[in-house]
Amino acid sequence: MIKPITLAIALSYPVFELYLLATMRGAGKTKNDDRGTIISCWALILGSIAVGFLAAHVFPGLHWPRVPGTAVMANLLIISGMVLRSWAIRHLGRFFTVDVGTQGGQKVVQDGPYTFVRHPSYTGSLISLAGIACLTFNWLGFAVIVAGCLAAYWIRISVEERVLTSNLGDEYRRYSARTKRLIPGIL
C-alpha cells in the first residue's frame, strides 16, 4: 500500500507536466509541426505507466522485497527530477516551450544544466518517471515504465535535435559534438 504522502508526491509530477502544457506553449516560435510527436510521446508515457502498474498486479511473483526506504527513494527521485526539470526550464527562460521549435534571437544555451547534457529537462522527467516506476515494487512493472518512457523521450529528442540543428546550425552541431543527450559522458 502506497502511503498518502508518497501518492501526493507521485501525483505532483503529472500535475507539474499539465501545468507546463497549459502555460508554456511556443508563442512566436518557428513553425514546426510537432503536435503529433507530443501526443504520441505522452500516449507512450501514460500507456507505459498504466501497463507497468498492471504488470505489477498481474505478475506479483516479480515483486522485489519490500525494502524499507523504497518509497522514500521513489519520492526523492520524483522530487529531484522535478527540481532538475525546473532548473533547466528556468535557465532557458523565454526560450523554453513545450512545443519543438526555436524563437527569434535564440542562441544555443551551453551553461547551467546545459553544461552537462543537451536535454537536462528530459533527464529530469526521466528521473521523476523512474521514481514513479519504483512504486510498482515490481521488476517487470519498473522495466515497462522505464523502457516506454525512454522510448518516448528518444522519439521527442530526435525530432527536437533535427529542428535545433536546422535552426541553430553549426553552433548547435558543435555543442552536440561535445555533450551527451541525457547522461553526462554516457548517453
Secondary structure, DSSP 4 states (H G I P E B T S, - for coil): ---HHHHHHHHHHHHHHHHHHHH---TTBPP---HHHHHHHHHHHHHHHHHHHHHHHH-GGGBPP--TTHHHHHHHHHHHHHHHHHHHHHHHGGG--SSS--BTT-----SGGGGTBS-HHHHHHHHHHHHHHHTT-BHHHHHHHHHHHHHHHHHHHHHHHHHHHHHHHHHHHHHHHHSBSSSTTT-
